[in-house]
Amino acid sequence: MSIKAEIQPSSVFIVSGGAKGITAKCTINLAQKHPCKFILLGRSELINNEPDFARECFDEATLKKKIMEYLISQGEKPTPMKVQGIYRQIAGSREIKQTLSEIRTTGSEVEYLSVDVTDTLDLHQKISDAVEKMGKVTGIIHGAGNLADKLIEKKTEQDFDKVYTAKVKGLENLLSCVNSSELEHLVLFSSVSGFYGNIGQSDYAIANEILNKSAHLVKQEYPGCHVVAINWGAWDSGMVTPHLKKEFAKRGIDIIPIEVGTQMLVNELQPQYHNTTQLVIGSPSIPPATTLEPELNKYTIRRQLKLSANPFLHDHIIAGNPVLPATCAVSWISDSCEKIYPGHKAFSCTEFRVLKGITFNETLASEYFLDLQEVGKDVDNHVVDFQGKIWSRNPQGKTIYHFSANVKLLKDIPTPPTYERLNLNLDNIITTTGKEFYQQGVSSLFHGPAFQQVKRVININQEKITTECFWQEISKQTQGQFPAYWVNGFTTDLSTHGLWLWLSHFHQEICLPGQLSRYEQFAKIPYNTHFYVSCEVTNKTTTGVAADFYIHDEKGKLYSQLLGAKGIIFPAKLMEVK
Ligand SMILES: NC(=O)c1ccc[n+]([C@@H]2O[C@H](COP(=O)([O-])OP(=O)(O)OC[C@H]3O[C@@H](n4cnc5c(N)ncnc54)[C@H](OP(=O)(O)O)[C@@H]3O)[C@@H](O)[C@H]2O)c1
């Protein structure tokens, strides 16, 4: 059964944790889009009459000073804990009032109940009083949650209880206050920490994962109810303090902007999304760097490749056959190194060689092997050097080497340098734009829509071409076995198209990648936004072409650079689709 419940003005939502933090922001946005009725729950008391010293005082430091003076005037010792406690009460109460006022301006009805969701009796009593006034509850948004981040051996029982019970006991209690079979919406605020795990958050991860599993159970029992456990990544608000935000930035974790997150919550409540019960929104939790041991290890990772598992290959056809882009081999090797040492990133990939490309036809091997040999390690500075080789066996059992590269992993990626020869002046020599590039000349033989993302040529001369690119992210399913993480095989491939255009423009030729001396990455090449590639051609002969590629933003700040790239000139007729 699938009921597509729409939110009506008479709908009544219980929102635990809905008066503060991100749940409050989401509730305000929901009220703006769908004015209805809300019962907000939180433990904090609403202070109707603020103490005199707090009136009209909104600056945190000044208010804390006034709290200290007040405590002294009362003969009390102004310990940091006492001051912080009073400050939290005042600031919390102000946040609640602000939320109530913003919800009321939408025309919605709203009430705040000061109640602990883990207190079964008090919760039942207060909710039944509110239901008398507002009407039957049609939806629950369970956003109440707490953190007590610590390594597991340092956690106390109280820490565990505080984190666990607000989520798990809280959900149980909330469901016991309503008639579940009549519920139309159940939204659980869960976290990527439950889905991926996170250091210092064993209690939080357990609680959130129980919410995830509960969502599936409730959905199974009440298929007519729209149930969704949203596994949020870190927001730019709520429990994410400025200190945590800095930590996330260091670890390359993207933060969800408030307006994006709140809009996603509203979208999730639309009837067309009612069949998704668990959803991950945001960056996965990237663990802090693992400690390195000095031994040099060797790994062999086996995998099977299938055309059906990699839909993007239909957009990378050479001579009629899908071929693995060389840049995906780079990401294959570098991603594998990163997985061995969580918290470290591939900074460079040197001496990359295409020895024998991988073609998805009858020559596709039943299994591929990636050998990773550690050849150097600086334990103190968190540096690991790998030698990587991808190989397979042919039907006669002979080893065939496909790609090789050296990868350097670092914990801290250097600050991006600036490309000094930046020139974004339009010369209007090539005026073709967008997909037209790929529908004419030799390049038409190669790339399909997933890769057709050079937007325009900014300028071109005998030594250099500058292109503007925009990678519209393709779905993870289309990215198949080569999903873009830190090193993105798709944007890197796209970054090299300028050389194709240069060869086509000046020589009516096409080339295939052969080798690359050095790939360095300082930042993720952005998705769904413009970036620029300055390609400097360093050599051109009848059989080959060499170039350096600098991938940067409009100010020249480098995302990555490909230095000493060499391509083999390929007779265009051999590329034709058979
Ligand atoms: N912010 C993020 O980046 C992020 C990421 C992933 C998931 N989430 C989830 O989103 C939810 C909200 O997070 P937030 O960042 O907005 O946190 P927050 O600012 O700390 O707010 C937590 C809310 O939960 C309420 N609460 C906590 N324990 C409660 C209890 N026992 N009974 C009743 N209310 C209780 C708090 O109100 P009182 O203090 O008044 O009790 C407060 O309103 C949480 O479930 C969290 O796990 C947040």
The ligand as an SDF file (V2000), in Angstrom:
LIG
                    3D

 48 52  0  0  0  0  0  0  0  0999 V2000
   24.0870   19.5850   13.2610 N   0  0  0  0  0  0  0  0  0  0  0  0
   24.5490   18.6060   12.5220 C   0  0  0  0  0  0  0  0  0  0  0  0
   25.5260   18.7750   11.7990 O   0  0  0  0  0  0  0  0  0  0  0  0
   23.9010   17.2400   12.5260 C   0  0  0  0  0  0  0  0  0  0  0  0
   24.4200   16.2640   11.6880 C   0  0  0  0  0  0  0  0  0  0  0  0
   23.8470   15.0160   11.6740 C   0  0  0  0  0  0  0  0  0  0  0  0
   22.7350   14.7610   12.4410 C   0  0  0  0  0  0  0  0  0  0  0  0
   22.2380   15.7260   13.2560 N   0  0  0  0  0  0  0  0  0  0  0  0
   21.0670   15.3820   14.0950 C   0  0  0  0  0  0  0  0  0  0  0  0
   20.0980   16.4110   14.0100 O   0  0  0  0  0  0  0  0  0  0  0  0
   19.4570   16.5820   15.2760 C   0  0  0  0  0  0  0  0  0  0  0  0
   19.5620   18.0260   15.7180 C   0  0  0  0  0  0  0  0  0  0  0  0
   20.9200   18.3670   15.8190 O   0  0  0  0  0  0  0  0  0  0  0  0
   21.4260   19.8460   16.1480 P   0  0  0  0  0  0  0  0  0  0  0  0
   22.7350   19.9990   15.5490 O   0  0  0  0  0  0  0  0  0  0  0  0
   20.3750   20.8100   15.8310 O   0  0  0  0  0  0  0  0  0  0  0  0
   21.6480   19.7090   17.7260 O   0  0  0  0  0  0  0  0  0  0  0  0
   21.4390   20.7570   18.8680 P   0  0  0  0  0  0  0  0  0  0  0  0
   21.6210   22.1420   18.4080 O   0  0  0  0  0  0  0  0  0  0  0  0
   22.2700   20.2550   19.9990 O   0  0  0  0  0  0  0  0  0  0  0  0
   19.9110   20.5340   19.2080 O   0  0  0  0  0  0  0  0  0  0  0  0
   19.4710   19.3550   19.8040 C   0  0  0  0  0  0  0  0  0  0  0  0
   18.0060   19.5170   20.1440 C   0  0  0  0  0  0  0  0  0  0  0  0
   17.5570   18.3240   20.7850 O   0  0  0  0  0  0  0  0  0  0  0  0
   16.8730   18.6920   21.9970 C   0  0  0  0  0  0  0  0  0  0  0  0
   17.0490   17.6020   22.9520 N   0  0  0  0  0  0  0  0  0  0  0  0
   18.1900   16.9560   23.2750 C   0  0  0  0  0  0  0  0  0  0  0  0
   17.9250   15.9920   24.1830 N   0  0  0  0  0  0  0  0  0  0  0  0
   16.6000   16.0450   24.4350 C   0  0  0  0  0  0  0  0  0  0  0  0
   15.7370   15.3290   25.2760 C   0  0  0  0  0  0  0  0  0  0  0  0
   16.1780   14.3250   26.0440 N   0  0  0  0  0  0  0  0  0  0  0  0
   14.4380   15.6530   25.2850 N   0  0  0  0  0  0  0  0  0  0  0  0
   13.9680   16.6590   24.5290 C   0  0  0  0  0  0  0  0  0  0  0  0
   14.7260   17.3940   23.6960 N   0  0  0  0  0  0  0  0  0  0  0  0
   16.0370   17.0700   23.6530 C   0  0  0  0  0  0  0  0  0  0  0  0
   17.5640   19.9790   22.4300 C   0  0  0  0  0  0  0  0  0  0  0  0
   16.7410   20.7800   23.2220 O   0  0  0  0  0  0  0  0  0  0  0  0
   17.0440   21.0010   24.7790 P   0  0  0  0  0  0  0  0  0  0  0  0
   18.4850   21.2990   24.9100 O   0  0  0  0  0  0  0  0  0  0  0  0
   16.1490   22.1340   25.1150 O   0  0  0  0  0  0  0  0  0  0  0  0
   16.6590   19.7370   25.4140 O   0  0  0  0  0  0  0  0  0  0  0  0
   17.7460   20.6700   21.0900 C   0  0  0  0  0  0  0  0  0  0  0  0
   16.5750   21.3030   20.7010 O   0  0  0  0  0  0  0  0  0  0  0  0
   20.1380   15.6200   16.2270 C   0  0  0  0  0  0  0  0  0  0  0  0
   19.3450   14.4740   16.3570 O   0  0  0  0  0  0  0  0  0  0  0  0
   21.4400   15.2910   15.5610 C   0  0  0  0  0  0  0  0  0  0  0  0
   21.8910   14.0010   15.8980 O   0  0  0  0  0  0  0  0  0  0  0  0
   22.7920   16.9620   13.3240 C   0  0  0  0  0  0  0  0  0  0  0  0
  1  2  1  0
  2  3  2  0
  2  4  1  0
  4  5  1  0
  4 48  2  0
  5  6  2  0
  6  7  1  0
  7  8  2  0
  8  9  1  0
  8 48  1  0
  9 10  1  0
  9 46  1  0
 10 11  1  0
 11 12  1  0
 11 44  1  0
 12 13  1  0
 13 14  1  0
 14 15  2  0
 14 16  1  0
 14 17  1  0
 17 18  1  0
 18 19  2  0
 18 20  1  0
 18 21  1  0
 21 22  1  0
 22 23  1  0
 23 24  1  0
 23 42  1  0
 24 25  1  0
 25 26  1  0
 25 36  1  0
 26 27  1  0
 26 35  1  0
 27 28  2  0
 28 29  1  0
 29 30  1  0
 29 35  2  0
 30 31  1  0
 30 32  2  0
 32 33  1  0
 33 34  2  0
 34 35  1  0
 36 37  1  0
 36 42  1  0
 37 38  1  0
 38 39  2  0
 38 40  1  0
 38 41  1  0
 42 43  1  0
 44 45  1  0
 44 46  1  0
 46 47  1  0
M  CHG  2   8   1  16  -1
M  END
$$$$
